[in-house]
Amino acid sequence: MTIVLLILGGVWIALNIFFLPFYPWTEGLHRPWLILNGLVPYRDFIWIRTPLDIFLLSLVYKIVGVSEFAYQAVIFVLHLFIGLLLFFGLRTKSLRLAITSYIFYTLLLFPLFINTEIGEILVSFFVLATFFLLLKHTERNKMFWLFLAGITHSLAVLTKQTSFFSVIAVLLWYAVRCSKQSMHCAFKDFLCGVGIYGSGLLLPIAVFWRYLMRTDAFGDFIHFTISFNLFVYSSWSKPWGIVGGSRMIGIFLSILLFHFTTTSRVVLNQSGRLLLYVLISGLFPALFPSFWSYRLITAFPLISILGGEMILSVRRIIGGKKQWSVPKIIVVGFCSVLFLFGLWNFVKEYGIFVKDNGL
């Protein structure tokens, strides 16, 4: 049954990527082609984001050639890997939650996020991996998992610099976690943990810094990824996607508010849930300044875990296994309406897209 579910999820992803019109991200073809022809990012051509995504594409294109199909296949593999990571990461805790969250992710992925820019998708993969590694650290109290979490989180930052806000969120989460001990132990454990996590975080950054110094691109990198974004791009870019972005925020907030209200713990413990909350919150700045809704795909796998828990909680209520007070029912009803209202607009637009293309 589980194998069939995973296969169906893969088929659904393939159907949306290979059997509906696919619009490849032009910069995902052009910029890696420039790299393959000997040009250095920032020094030889403008790039305003950290470059791991275009380096990854360059590696793929070096093997199979630059083509729209190659880009399409990379997006398919990424979505497939994220879904599998979500399922198998949760399976050890609850098969029911793993199945529900996997279905939530795969079914809503394309109605909510038709856009196919690789950067945000890659960030979502690395941040999801970071979440599971940090969860492993809390369960086994082994610093090795914390070190690996630093590495995967660093890869997210090297894909898109706005991911750095989620790094700050993790540090706040770790401080809260350590604060539950005595003051001396809390301070000592916090410094030790930050040191291990920071070492993992700095390792990929150090490799990239070495590359920038060797290619004489460090100054240009700082200018385009920091100065240009803060003082030029932010003034050019307007909140063009404010409507869609607000709807997506509404969907995400409705799920978060549901959990804050119900305080249900279907599977994840308090520390795991807090980690989810802070990581999701740390990814919200990715919306700025244009508010394009597709940028929140960075947090969608994490939201899918809460979405799975939400569905299981509602099922318990309907089955009469849990009783709630009237105020809670009102808040949950409000969350449900907010969720369905935001979702309906995206599903309607997706339905028009599918119908117009004869599927």
Secondary structure, DSSP 8 states (H G I E B T S, - for coil): -HHHHHHHHHHHHHHHHHSS-----THHHHHHHHHHTT--BTTTB---S--HHHHHHHHHHHHH-S-HHHHHHHHHHHHHHHHHHHHHHHHTT-HHHHHHHHHHHHHHHHHH-----HHHHHHHHHHHHHHHHHHHHHHH--HHHHHHHHHHHHHHHHH-GGGHHHHHHHHHHHHHHHTTS-HHHHHHHHHHHHHHHHHHHHHHHHHHHHHHHHTT-HHHHHIIIIIHIIIIIHHH---TTHHHHHHHHHHHHHHHHHHHHH---SSS-HHHHHHHHHHHHHHGGGGTTT--GGGGGGGHHHHHHHHHHHHHHHHHHHTTS----HHHHHHHHHHHHHHHHHHHHHHHHHHHHHHHTT-
